[in-house]
Every structure is written in C-alpha cells, then in structure tokens.
C-alpha cells in the first residue's frame, strides 16, 4: 500500500511540474505577444 501511495504522489508531482511549465510557457507567450503589439503600435505611431 505504501508503494501505491508513493507512486500516486510521484504522479501528482509530475503533473504539477507539467502544469507549472505550461503556465510559464503561457506567460512567456503572452509577454512576447504584448511586446510585439507594443512594438507594432510604436512603429505605426511614427
């Protein structure tokens, strides 16, 4: 039973790590998009 508990905890930790990486990638993509929009707007305003 202890092995099962350990495997479940490892599985959950792995999923949480994947969620964190996906959140970081999403935040990075949003930041890059925002920077591109700002750059476009600055160029369009000149």
PDB file of N, CA, C and O in Angstrom:
ATOM      1  N   UNK A   1       0.827  -1.199   0.000  1.00  0.00           N
ATOM      2  CA  UNK A   1       0.000   0.000   0.000  1.00  0.00           C
ATOM      3  C   UNK A   1       0.871   1.263   0.000  1.00  0.00           C
ATOM      4  O   UNK A   1       0.529   2.266  -0.627  1.00  0.00           O
ATOM      5  N   UNK A   2       1.983   1.196   0.702  1.00  0.00           N
ATOM      6  CA  UNK A   2       2.883   2.348   0.769  1.00  0.00           C
ATOM      7  C   UNK A   2       3.485   2.651  -0.599  1.00  0.00           C
ATOM      8  O   UNK A   2       3.681   3.814  -0.952  1.00  0.00           O
ATOM      9  N   UNK A   3       3.775   1.609  -1.362  1.00  0.00           N
ATOM     10  CA  UNK A   3       4.320   1.790  -2.710  1.00  0.00           C
ATOM     11  C   UNK A   3       3.300   2.500  -3.592  1.00  0.00           C
ATOM     12  O   UNK A   3       3.647   3.401  -4.356  1.00  0.00           O
ATOM     13  N   UNK A   4       2.048   2.090  -3.482  1.00  0.00           N
ATOM     14  CA  UNK A   4       0.986   2.720  -4.268  1.00  0.00           C
ATOM     15  C   UNK A   4       0.886   4.204  -3.924  1.00  0.00           C
ATOM     16  O   UNK A   4       0.776   5.049  -4.812  1.00  0.00           O
ATOM     17  N   UNK A   5       0.926   4.511  -2.631  1.00  0.00           N
ATOM     18  CA  UNK A   5       0.850   5.907  -2.194  1.00  0.00           C
ATOM     19  C   UNK A   5       2.012   6.704  -2.776  1.00  0.00           C
ATOM     20  O   UNK A   5       1.823   7.821  -3.259  1.00  0.00           O
ATOM     21  N   UNK A   6       3.200   6.138  -2.731  1.00  0.00           N
ATOM     22  CA  UNK A   6       4.380   6.815  -3.266  1.00  0.00           C
ATOM     23  C   UNK A   6       4.258   7.045  -4.771  1.00  0.00           C
ATOM     24  O   UNK A   6       4.615   8.110  -5.276  1.00  0.00           O
ATOM     25  N   UNK A   7       3.753   6.039  -5.478  1.00  0.00           N
ATOM     26  CA  UNK A   7       3.579   6.180  -6.929  1.00  0.00           C
ATOM     27  C   UNK A   7       2.554   7.255  -7.266  1.00  0.00           C
ATOM     28  O   UNK A   7       2.739   8.019  -8.213  1.00  0.00           O
ATOM     29  N   UNK A   8       1.488   7.314  -6.500  1.00  0.00           N
ATOM     30  CA  UNK A   8       0.460   8.338  -6.724  1.00  0.00           C
ATOM     31  C   UNK A   8       1.033   9.723  -6.447  1.00  0.00           C
ATOM     32  O   UNK A   8       0.787  10.662  -7.205  1.00  0.00           O
ATOM     33  N   UNK A   9       1.795   9.853  -5.365  1.00  0.00           N
ATOM     34  CA  UNK A   9       2.407  11.147  -5.050  1.00  0.00           C
ATOM     35  C   UNK A   9       3.389  11.569  -6.139  1.00  0.00           C
ATOM     36  O   UNK A   9       3.441  12.742  -6.506  1.00  0.00           O
ATOM     37  N   UNK A  10       4.165  10.620  -6.655  1.00  0.00           N
ATOM     38  CA  UNK A  10       5.093  10.923  -7.753  1.00  0.00           C
ATOM     39  C   UNK A  10       4.333  11.363  -9.000  1.00  0.00           C
ATOM     40  O   UNK A  10       4.736  12.305  -9.681  1.00  0.00           O
ATOM     41  N   UNK A  11       3.237  10.679  -9.292  1.00  0.00           N
ATOM     42  CA  UNK A  11       2.409  11.013 -10.451  1.00  0.00           C
ATOM     43  C   UNK A  11       1.845  12.425 -10.316  1.00  0.00           C
ATOM     44  O   UNK A  11       1.867  13.208 -11.267  1.00  0.00           O
ATOM     45  N   UNK A  12       1.348  12.736  -9.140  1.00  0.00           N
ATOM     46  CA  UNK A  12       0.785  14.070  -8.899  1.00  0.00           C
ATOM     47  C   UNK A  12       1.868  15.133  -9.025  1.00  0.00           C
ATOM     48  O   UNK A  12       1.641  16.185  -9.623  1.00  0.00           O
ATOM     49  N   UNK A  13       3.035  14.865  -8.469  1.00  0.00           N
ATOM     50  CA  UNK A  13       4.141  15.826  -8.557  1.00  0.00           C
ATOM     51  C   UNK A  13       4.541  16.065 -10.007  1.00  0.00           C
ATOM     52  O   UNK A  13       4.791  17.200 -10.413  1.00  0.00           O
ATOM     53  N   UNK A  14       4.598  14.992 -10.780  1.00  0.00           N
ATOM     54  CA  UNK A  14       4.937  15.110 -12.199  1.00  0.00           C
ATOM     55  C   UNK A  14       3.903  15.971 -12.923  1.00  0.00           C
ATOM     56  O   UNK A  14       4.260  16.841 -13.718  1.00  0.00           O
ATOM     57  N   UNK A  15       2.631  15.729 -12.649  1.00  0.00           N
ATOM     58  CA  UNK A  15       1.578  16.532 -13.275  1.00  0.00           C
ATOM     59  C   UNK A  15       1.670  17.992 -12.857  1.00  0.00           C
ATOM     60  O   UNK A  15       1.489  18.890 -13.679  1.00  0.00           O
ATOM     61  N   UNK A  16       1.951  18.229 -11.585  1.00  0.00           N
ATOM     62  CA  UNK A  16       2.093  19.609 -11.116  1.00  0.00           C
ATOM     63  C   UNK A  16       3.269  20.301 -11.793  1.00  0.00           C
ATOM     64  O   UNK A  16       3.189  21.483 -12.128  1.00  0.00           O
ATOM     65  N   UNK A  17       4.366  19.564 -11.996  1.00  0.00           N
ATOM     66  CA  UNK A  17       5.517  20.132 -12.702  1.00  0.00           C
ATOM     67  C   UNK A  17       5.145  20.499 -14.135  1.00  0.00           C
ATOM     68  O   UNK A  17       5.533  21.558 -14.629  1.00  0.00           O
ATOM     69  N   UNK A  18       4.395  19.625 -14.800  1.00  0.00           N
ATOM     70  CA  UNK A  18       3.957  19.912 -16.170  1.00  0.00           C
ATOM     71  C   UNK A  18       3.048  21.132 -16.211  1.00  0.00           C
ATOM     72  O   UNK A  18       3.139  21.946 -17.129  1.00  0.00           O
ATOM     73  N   UNK A  19       2.183  21.259 -15.230  1.00  0.00           N
ATOM     74  CA  UNK A  19       1.290  22.421 -15.157  1.00  0.00           C
ATOM     75  C   UNK A  19       2.109  23.693 -14.997  1.00  0.00           C
ATOM     76  O   UNK A  19       1.842  24.692 -15.665  1.00  0.00           O
ATOM     77  N   UNK A  20       3.113  23.664 -14.108  1.00  0.00           N
ATOM     78  CA  UNK A  20       3.962  24.841 -13.906  1.00  0.00           C
ATOM     79  C   UNK A  20       4.687  25.229 -15.187  1.00  0.00           C
ATOM     80  O   UNK A  20       4.765  26.409 -15.529  1.00  0.00           O
ATOM     81  N   UNK A  21       5.217  24.232 -15.897  1.00  0.00           N
ATOM     82  CA  UNK A  21       5.920  24.527 -17.153  1.00  0.00           C
ATOM     83  C   UNK A  21       4.958  25.110 -18.185  1.00  0.00           C
ATOM     84  O   UNK A  21       5.318  26.033 -18.915  1.00  0.00           O
ATOM     85  N   UNK A  22       3.756  24.586 -18.252  1.00  0.00           N
ATOM     86  CA  UNK A  22       2.772  25.110 -19.199  1.00  0.00           C
ATOM     87  C   UNK A  22       2.380  26.536 -18.835  1.00  0.00           C
ATOM     88  O   UNK A  22       2.217  27.378 -19.718  1.00  0.00           O
ATOM     89  N   UNK A  23       2.228  26.814 -17.557  1.00  0.00           N
ATOM     90  CA  UNK A  23       1.900  28.174 -17.125  1.00  0.00           C
ATOM     91  C   UNK A  23       3.023  29.139 -17.468  1.00  0.00           C
ATOM     92  O   UNK A  23       2.768  30.256 -17.919  1.00  0.00           O
ATOM     93  N   UNK A  24       4.258  28.720 -17.260  1.00  0.00           N
ATOM     94  CA  UNK A  24       5.401  29.574 -17.593  1.00  0.00           C
ATOM     95  C   UNK A  24       5.463  29.834 -19.092  1.00  0.00           C
ATOM     96  O   UNK A  24       5.727  30.958 -19.519  1.00  0.00           O
ATOM     97  N   UNK A  25       5.220  28.803 -19.889  1.00  0.00           N
ATOM     98  CA  UNK A  25       5.236  28.969 -21.345  1.00  0.00           C
ATOM     99  C   UNK A  25       4.117  29.907 -21.779  1.00  0.00           C
ATOM    100  O   UNK A  25       4.308  30.734 -22.671  1.00  0.00           O
ATOM    101  N   UNK A  26       2.962  29.782 -21.157  1.00  0.00           N
ATOM    102  CA  UNK A  26       1.833  30.650 -21.482  1.00  0.00           C
ATOM    103  C   UNK A  26       2.141  32.102 -21.127  1.00  0.00           C
ATOM    104  O   UNK A  26       1.851  33.010 -21.907  1.00  0.00           O
ATOM    105  N   UNK A  27       2.724  32.318 -19.963  1.00  0.00           N
ATOM    106  CA  UNK A  27       3.088  33.678 -19.557  1.00  0.00           C
ATOM    107  C   UNK A  27       4.146  34.263 -20.485  1.00  0.00           C
ATOM    108  O   UNK A  27       4.097  35.445 -20.824  1.00  0.00           O
ATOM    109  N   UNK A  28       5.098  33.436 -20.892  1.00  0.00           N
ATOM    110  CA  UNK A  28       6.136  33.907 -21.810  1.00  0.00           C
ATOM    111  C   UNK A  28       5.539  34.271 -23.166  1.00  0.00           C
ATOM    112  O   UNK A  28       5.905  35.288 -23.756  1.00  0.00           O
ATOM    113  N   UNK A  29       4.622  33.444 -23.658  1.00  0.00           N
ATOM    114  CA  UNK A  29       3.982  33.732 -24.943  1.00  0.00           C
ATOM    115  C   UNK A  29       3.167  35.020 -24.860  1.00  0.00           C
ATOM    116  O   UNK A  29       3.194  35.832 -25.785  1.00  0.00           O
ATOM    117  N   UNK A  30       2.449  35.211 -23.768  1.00  0.00           N
ATOM    118  CA  UNK A  30       1.662  36.430 -23.596  1.00  0.00           C
ATOM    119  C   UNK A  30       2.570  37.651 -23.531  1.00  0.00           C
ATOM    120  O   UNK A  30       2.244  38.700 -24.087  1.00  0.00           O
ATOM    121  N   UNK A  31       3.690  37.520 -22.864  1.00  0.00           N
ATOM    122  CA  UNK A  31       4.640  38.622 -22.763  1.00  0.00           C
ATOM    123  C   UNK A  31       5.234  38.963 -24.128  1.00  0.00           C
ATOM    124  O   UNK A  31       5.353  40.135 -24.484  1.00  0.00           O
ATOM    125  N   UNK A  32       5.604  37.934 -24.889  1.00  0.00           N
ATOM    126  CA  UNK A  32       6.150  38.165 -26.230  1.00  0.00           C
ATOM    127  C   UNK A  32       5.106  38.812 -27.137  1.00  0.00           C
ATOM    128  O   UNK A  32       5.428  39.707 -27.919  1.00  0.00           O
ATOM    129  N   UNK A  33       3.861  38.362 -27.035  1.00  0.00           N
ATOM    130  CA  UNK A  33       2.788  38.944 -27.836  1.00  0.00           C
ATOM    131  C   UNK A  33       2.599  40.414 -27.475  1.00  0.00           C
ATOM    132  O   UNK A  33       2.472  41.269 -28.352  1.00  0.00           O
ATOM    133  N   UNK A  34       2.583  40.695 -26.185  1.00  0.00           N
ATOM    134  CA  UNK A  34       2.410  42.072 -25.731  1.00  0.00           C
ATOM    135  C   UNK A  34       3.547  42.957 -26.230  1.00  0.00           C
ATOM    136  O   UNK A  34       3.317  44.089 -26.657  1.00  0.00           O
ATOM    137  N   UNK A  35       4.762  42.446 -26.176  1.00  0.00           N
ATOM    138  CA  UNK A  35       5.912  43.212 -26.661  1.00  0.00           C
ATOM    139  C   UNK A  35       5.801  43.455 -28.161  1.00  0.00           C
ATOM    140  O   UNK A  35       6.131  44.541 -28.636  1.00  0.00           O
ATOM    141  N   UNK A  36       5.343  42.462 -28.907  1.00  0.00           N
ATOM    142  CA  UNK A  36       5.186  42.622 -30.352  1.00  0.00           C
ATOM    143  C   UNK A  36       4.110  43.658 -30.671  1.00  0.00           C
ATOM    144  O   UNK A  36       4.274  44.465 -31.585  1.00  0.00           O
ATOM    145  N   UNK A  37       3.017  43.634 -29.921  1.00  0.00           N
ATOM    146  CA  UNK A  37       1.948  44.620 -30.128  1.00  0.00           C
ATOM    147  C   UNK A  37       2.463  46.019 -29.805  1.00  0.00           C
ATOM    148  O   UNK A  37       2.208  46.964 -30.551  1.00  0.00           O
ATOM    149  N   UNK A  38       3.180  46.152 -28.703  1.00  0.00           N
ATOM    150  CA  UNK A  38       3.748  47.455 -28.341  1.00  0.00           C
ATOM    151  C   UNK A  38       4.700  47.957 -29.422  1.00  0.00           C
ATOM    152  O   UNK A  38       4.668  49.131 -29.790  1.00  0.00           O
ATOM    153  N   UNK A  39       5.548  47.062 -29.929  1.00  0.00           N
ATOM    154  CA  UNK A  39       6.490  47.430 -30.986  1.00  0.00           C
ATOM    155  C   UNK A  39       5.742  47.876 -32.237  1.00  0.00           C
ATOM    156  O   UNK A  39       6.093  48.884 -32.851  1.00  0.00           O
ATOM    157  N   UNK A  40       4.713  47.124 -32.609  1.00  0.00           N
ATOM    158  CA  UNK A  40       3.916  47.480 -33.781  1.00  0.00           C
ATOM    159  C   UNK A  40       3.262  48.848 -33.590  1.00  0.00           C
ATOM    160  O   UNK A  40       3.297  49.695 -34.483  1.00  0.00           O
ATOM    161  N   UNK A  41       2.670  49.050 -32.422  1.00  0.00           N
ATOM    162  CA  UNK A  41       1.998  50.323 -32.153  1.00  0.00           C
ATOM    163  C   UNK A  41       2.982  51.489 -32.163  1.00  0.00           C
ATOM    164  O   UNK A  41       2.655  52.573 -32.647  1.00  0.00           O
ATOM    165  N   UNK A  42       4.173  51.275 -31.638  1.00  0.00           N
ATOM    166  CA  UNK A  42       5.187  52.331 -31.657  1.00  0.00           C
ATOM    167  C   UNK A  42       5.603  52.663 -33.082  1.00  0.00           C
ATOM    168  O   UNK A  42       5.766  53.833 -33.427  1.00  0.00           O
ATOM    169  N   UNK A  43       5.775  51.645 -33.902  1.00  0.00           N
ATOM    170  CA  UNK A  43       6.154  51.884 -35.300  1.00  0.00           C
ATOM    171  C   UNK A  43       5.017  52.538 -36.082  1.00  0.00           C
ATOM    172  O   UNK A  43       5.256  53.400 -36.928  1.00  0.00           O
ATOM    173  N   UNK A  44       3.804  52.136 -35.804  1.00  0.00           N
ATOM    174  CA  UNK A  44       2.649  52.697 -36.511  1.00  0.00           C
ATOM    175  C   UNK A  44       2.425  54.150 -36.123  1.00  0.00           C
ATOM    176  O   UNK A  44       1.895  54.931 -36.913  1.00  0.00           O
ATOM    177  N   UNK A  45       2.823  54.514 -34.918  1.00  0.00           N
ATOM    178  CA  UNK A  45       2.625  55.879 -34.445  1.00  0.00           C
ATOM    179  C   UNK A  45       3.653  56.855 -34.969  1.00  0.00           C
ATOM    180  O   UNK A  45       3.475  58.064 -34.822  1.00  0.00           O
ATOM    181  N   UNK A  46       4.725  56.372 -35.577  1.00  0.00           N
ATOM    182  CA  UNK A  46       5.788  57.270 -36.042  1.00  0.00           C
ATOM    183  C   UNK A  46       5.511  57.803 -37.413  1.00  0.00           C
ATOM    184  O   UNK A  46       6.308  58.573 -37.949  1.00  0.00           O
TER     185      UNK A  46
END
